[in-house]
Amino acid sequence: MKISETDILLLPGYGDTPAGHWMHRWCEKMPTARIVAQRNWFRPVLKEWIETLKAAVDEAERPVVLVGHSLGSITAVHAAHGHGLDTDKIRAAFLVAPTDLGREEPKPAFDAAPFQAVPKGPLPFFARIVASRTDPYCAFEMAEQMARDWGAHFQDAGDAGHINQESGHGPWPEGLMSFAYLMKDL
């Protein structure tokens, strides 16, 4: 499937996603991509985040491919399991560095309780999880378990931190190549 034949919905995670972050760069490069903007990035509310995602999917004019990072990945999984998301419209999800909200350290900087009971059933669309061996917000083994729980393909990103700007992944060309392969597989 070609990128031009899909609506690419980018789902950032908690907090500030600076302009140099790979999500913004991808949005600039892909004419059918857009960032799904949440009302408050620093005070996430699960119900609001799901409703915002559902509205974006409903507005899409082409088949949808979700690209989530961190809490954005977790939001996509919640939405896909019984929250009225039109999963027939979604062709795939590319979920990067999903966060483990039950981790001991570092503790989430927001009320994570509503997000913590992450569904464990298979996702109703093709999915790839990309995880780092050195992500401070999710142990590698936990990310592997998430992929198994969700019936997703798993990709080892190596020593890549949280796969964000702070870990040196502004442009993240390896991620873009992986995403291109996902699109080719659809």
C-alpha distance (Angstrom), angle and dihedral (degrees) to the residues before:
residue distance angle dihedral
M1 . . .
K2 3.78 . .
I3 3.80 122.2 .
S4 3.81 88.6 -127.7
E5 3.82 88.7 61.0
T6 3.81 94.0 58.0
D7 3.77 141.4 57.2
I8 3.80 106.7 -123.2
L9 3.81 110.4 -151.8
L10 3.80 113.2 -162.8
L11 3.81 114.7 -154.7
P12 3.82 112.8 -165.4
G13 3.77 120.9 -162.5
Y14 3.78 134.9 -127.1
G15 3.79 120.7 -33.3
D16 3.76 132.6 -3.2
T17 3.79 119.1 -8.1
P18 3.82 101.5 -165.2
A19 3.80 122.9 -141.7
G20 3.82 92.4 -103.9
H21 3.81 93.1 56.7
W22 3.79 114.5 117.2
M23 3.83 91.1 -114.5
H24 3.80 92.0 61.4
R25 3.79 90.8 44.5
W26 3.81 91.5 51.1
C27 3.79 90.2 48.4
E28 3.80 89.5 54.7
K29 3.83 92.3 49.2
M30 3.80 99.1 44.5
P31 3.81 113.9 62.4
T32 3.82 92.7 -159.6
A33 3.82 94.2 50.2
R34 3.77 126.6 98.4
I35 3.76 136.7 170.5
V36 3.78 114.2 -115.3
A37 3.81 100.0 -131.4
Q38 3.77 117.4 -145.4
R39 3.81 122.0 -152.7
N40 3.80 93.9 -119.7
W41 3.80 122.6 14.1
F42 3.82 92.4 -172.5
R43 3.82 98.6 48.5
P44 3.78 104.1 41.7
V45 3.79 117.0 -168.4
L46 3.80 112.3 -166.1
K47 3.80 96.1 -145.2
E48 3.83 91.9 49.9
W49 3.79 93.4 45.7
I50 3.82 91.2 50.4
E51 3.82 92.2 47.0
T52 3.81 90.9 50.4
L53 3.81 90.6 50.5
K54 3.82 91.9 47.0
A55 3.82 90.7 51.6
A56 3.82 91.0 50.4
V57 3.81 91.5 50.8
D58 3.82 90.8 47.1
E59 3.82 90.6 51.5
A60 3.81 93.0 50.1
E61 3.79 114.5 110.9
R62 3.81 96.9 -163.3
P63 3.80 134.5 39.1
V64 3.81 109.7 -63.2
V65 3.79 131.2 -123.7
L66 3.80 115.1 -169.7
V67 3.80 121.0 -147.3
G68 3.79 111.4 -169.2
H69 3.77 131.5 -178.0
S70 3.80 124.1 -162.8
L71 3.82 109.0 -47.0
G72 3.80 88.4 10.2
S73 3.81 87.9 63.8
I74 3.80 91.2 50.4
T75 3.81 90.5 48.8
A76 3.82 90.7 53.4
V77 3.81 91.2 51.9
H78 3.80 92.7 48.8
A79 3.81 91.2 48.1
A80 3.80 92.5 49.6
H81 3.80 92.5 57.1
G82 3.78 110.0 71.2
H83 3.79 104.4 -45.5
G84 3.79 98.1 113.9
L85 3.80 96.4 -97.4
D86 3.81 110.9 157.2
T87 3.81 94.4 -119.0
D88 3.82 91.3 172.3
K89 3.80 87.0 71.6
I90 3.81 93.3 52.3
R91 3.80 116.2 87.1
A92 3.81 98.3 179.6
A93 3.78 148.8 -18.5
F94 3.78 126.8 -135.2
L95 3.80 103.3 -161.7
V96 3.78 116.2 -169.6
A97 3.81 126.5 -165.6
P98 3.80 97.5 -16.4
T99 3.78 109.1 -155.1
D100 3.81 124.1 -121.7
L101 3.78 103.8 -137.1
G102 3.80 92.6 -173.4
R103 3.80 93.0 61.4
E104 3.79 120.9 126.7
E105 3.81 97.1 -135.2
P106 2.91 138.7 56.5
K107 3.78 91.8 24.2
P108 3.81 115.3 -141.6
A109 3.81 111.8 -96.2
F110 3.82 92.2 -134.3
D111 3.79 138.7 46.7
A112 3.79 97.4 -72.3
A113 3.81 96.7 171.8
P114 3.84 96.2 101.6
F115 3.83 90.7 50.1
Q116 3.84 95.4 45.4
A117 3.79 100.8 80.5
V118 3.79 92.1 73.0
P119 3.83 111.6 -176.4
K120 3.79 114.3 -110.0
G121 3.79 101.7 -159.3
P122 3.80 123.6 106.8
L123 3.78 116.4 -81.0
P124 3.83 114.2 -110.7
F125 3.81 91.6 -125.8
F126 3.79 138.3 43.8
A127 3.80 112.2 -73.8
R128 3.78 139.8 -178.2
I129 3.81 123.1 -162.5
V130 3.81 116.4 -155.1
A131 3.80 112.9 -164.2
S132 3.77 137.8 173.3
R133 3.79 127.0 -133.7
T134 3.81 89.4 -137.0
D135 3.80 103.4 42.9
P136 3.84 107.9 140.9
Y137 3.82 89.9 -155.5
C138 3.80 98.6 52.4
A139 3.79 132.0 24.7
F140 3.79 112.6 -126.3
E141 3.81 91.4 -120.8
M142 3.81 90.5 53.5
A143 3.82 90.8 52.2
E144 3.81 89.3 50.6
Q145 3.80 89.2 51.7
M146 3.80 91.0 49.6
A147 3.81 89.4 54.0
R148 3.82 90.8 51.0
D149 3.81 91.8 46.6
W150 3.80 91.9 50.2
G151 3.82 96.4 41.6
A152 3.80 89.1 -119.5
H153 3.77 131.7 149.2
F154 3.80 110.6 -108.8
Q155 3.79 126.3 -137.8
D156 3.80 123.3 -168.7
A157 3.82 108.5 -140.9
G158 3.81 92.2 -172.1
D159 3.80 121.0 -142.4
A160 3.81 96.5 -7.4
G161 3.80 106.7 131.6
H162 3.81 112.5 -144.5
I163 3.81 91.2 -25.4
N164 3.77 92.3 -116.2
Q165 3.77 137.8 112.5
E166 3.81 93.1 -80.2
S167 3.81 90.1 58.4
G168 3.82 91.6 50.1
H169 3.79 98.2 -95.4
G170 3.77 104.2 126.0
P171 3.80 99.2 130.8
W172 3.87 95.4 13.3
P173 3.84 97.8 -168.0
E174 3.83 91.8 -179.1
G175 3.79 89.0 59.8
L176 3.77 92.1 49.3
M177 3.81 89.9 52.1
S178 3.80 90.8 49.7
F179 3.79 90.1 49.2
A180 3.82 90.1 49.9
Y181 3.82 89.7 53.4
L182 3.81 89.8 50.0
M183 3.80 89.6 52.9
K184 3.80 90.7 48.0
D185 3.82 89.7 52.9
L186 3.82 93.5 54.6
